[in-house]
Amino acid sequence: DTAVSQTPKYLVTQMGNDKSIKCEQNLGHDTMYWYKQDSKKFLKIMFSYNNKELIINETVPNRFSPKSPDKAHLNLHINSLELGDSAVYFCASSRIRGNYGYTFGSGTRLTVV
Amino acid sequence: AQSVTQPDIHITVSEGASLELRCNYSYGATPYLFWYVQSPGQGLQLLLKYFSGDTLVQGIKGFEAEFKRSQSSFNLRKPSVHWSDAAEYFCAVYSGGGADGLTFGKGTHLIIQP
């Protein structure tokens, strides 16, 4: 069983479209996160959710919105996609706020053309 | 705010040789420190973590890291590398305070020469 699963693995779309990336964890963790990895491999946190409450939101455009229907899911919605949104997006989860380490999904490579 | 510096962007090591990847952090208190590995096209896998106690931490795949408070460092080591160790390695810090989430270094790309 995959602990943190993301779908789709690859996503190619045109500028201006709206897309979603899904994430599910079966670890019973309390907190889930979205990270963006740019072309230089730099990882930056975008969002985290703890018990359905958004507890961090870095300098992310409001075109990005996380949606958590329950503790096991944290989906990422992106509106009006731009070329600069092309990156690999990683979902992760942790037992408590990250100090026990994260479990990462395998990533979604988003390409905006 | 906390930060993590990995001074080496690329490192090339011969198979069977020893390895040390450097990591320096900036944080006022004792941080929680992590090393992750990312193989090509894969997600991140936790190698080891340090919270407190023994400053020499053992991880998976034969890796270890040593926390040195005086040098604000958490270097990753392996006595003998294998070709399968070729990957991107990330050091990360969690402050445990108001700012949540891990702060990652920019990564070190490890190349293994035959």
Chai-1 contact restraints between the chains, C-beta under 6 A:
chainA,res_idxA,chainB,res_idxB,connection_type,confidence,min_distance_angstrom,max_distance_angstrom,comment,restraint_id
A,K41,B,E88,contact,1.0,0.0,6.0,A-B,restraint_1
A,K41,B,G107,contact,1.0,0.0,6.0,A-B,restraint_2
A,F42,B,K106,contact,1.0,0.0,6.0,A-B,restraint_3
A,L43,B,F104,contact,1.0,0.0,6.0,A-B,restraint_4
A,I45,B,G101,contact,1.0,0.0,6.0,A-B,restraint_5
A,S48,B,D100,contact,1.0,0.0,6.0,A-B,restraint_6
A,S48,B,G101,contact,1.0,0.0,6.0,A-B,restraint_7
A,I55,B,D100,contact,1.0,0.0,6.0,A-B,restraint_8
A,I56,B,D100,contact,1.0,0.0,6.0,A-B,restraint_9
A,I56,B,G101,contact,1.0,0.0,6.0,A-B,restraint_10
A,R97,B,D100,contact,1.0,0.0,6.0,A-B,restraint_11
A,G98,B,Y94,contact,1.0,0.0,6.0,A-B,restraint_12
A,G98,B,G101,contact,1.0,0.0,6.0,A-B,restraint_13
A,G98,B,L102,contact,1.0,0.0,6.0,A-B,restraint_14
A,N99,B,Y32,contact,1.0,0.0,6.0,A-B,restraint_15
A,N99,B,Y94,contact,1.0,0.0,6.0,A-B,restraint_16
A,N99,B,G96,contact,1.0,0.0,6.0,A-B,restraint_17
A,G101,B,F34,contact,1.0,0.0,6.0,A-B,restraint_18
A,G101,B,L46,contact,1.0,0.0,6.0,A-B,restraint_19
A,G101,B,K49,contact,1.0,0.0,6.0,A-B,restraint_20
A,F104,B,G43,contact,1.0,0.0,6.0,A-B,restraint_21
A,F104,B,L44,contact,1.0,0.0,6.0,A-B,restraint_22
A,G105,B,G43,contact,1.0,0.0,6.0,A-B,restraint_23
A,S106,B,G43,contact,1.0,0.0,6.0,A-B,restraint_24
A,G107,B,G43,contact,1.0,0.0,6.0,A-B,restraint_25
